[in-house]
Amino acid sequence: MAACPSCGAEILVGTWPFCPHGSILPGTAQGFEPVAVFKDSRGHFLFPGRAAQKPPAGYQRIELRTTAAVRKFEAEYGRTLKREHQAVAARDEAMYQVTRKPRLDQLRRELPHLSPRLRDVAQRVLERAAARSASADAARHNPGFYVEPFSKDQSNRMPWHDQDSRGKRK
C-alpha cells in the first residue's frame, strides 16, 4: 500500500492517487441529477422541464440514474416513435390507395389520347407516383430522440442560468 506524500493518507487500489481527490469507484461516479420522465398506465410519456417536478395525476415518476439507463430509454422511446411514424405512413398509404391510385389509373388510360405536351407532363406525374414509396420512407425514418444534456455539451448549446442552477442568474 502506498501513502500520500503530502498528508500520509493511505492510497488504496481504486482511489485517486492524489489527495484530496477521493475514490473513483463506480458507486460514486454519478455526476448528474437523475433524469425524470413521467409514464401513465397506457405507456404514454411526459417529459418535465425540471427533474424536481411532481408527476401529474395518473402518471408515475421514473428516474434514470445512470448514463446506461438514459441511453436505453432513448433507444426504446426512439423505437416507439418510429413505430408510431410507420403506423401513420401505413394509414397515409391506405388513403393513397383509395384516393390517388384510381386517378393515376385513369391518367394511364387517357395517356395515349393526350397531346404530346400533356403526355410529357402526365409521364412525369406517373414516374413520380411510381417512385414514391411511403413504406421505404417510413423504414428510413429516424425520430432523432435524445435526452439533451447527454447528447449536447457546451460546444453546441446555450448555457442555462436561473435560481436553481449552480451559476449566477444573468
Number of C-alpha atoms within 10 A of each C-alpha: 6 11 14 13 11 9 9 10 13 14 17 12 12 11 14 14 18 13 16 11 9 13 16 13 11 8 7 9 10 11 9 10 12 16 20 22 21 20 18 15 9 8 9 9 16 16 14 15 9 11 14 11 13 13 18 13 7 10 18 16 17 14 15 17 15 16 15 10 13 19 16 13 17 16 15 13 16 17 15 13 17 20 16 13 18 20 14 14 19 15 12 14 16 11 12 13 12 11 11 13 13 12 12 16 12 11 17 15 10 12 16 10 10 13 9 11 8 12 17 13 12 18 14 12 13 16 11 11 13 10 8 11 12 16 15 11 13 18 13 11 14 13 14 10 16 16 13 9 11 10 10 12 11 8 7 8 10 9 9 11 12 10 9 9 9 9 11 10 10 7
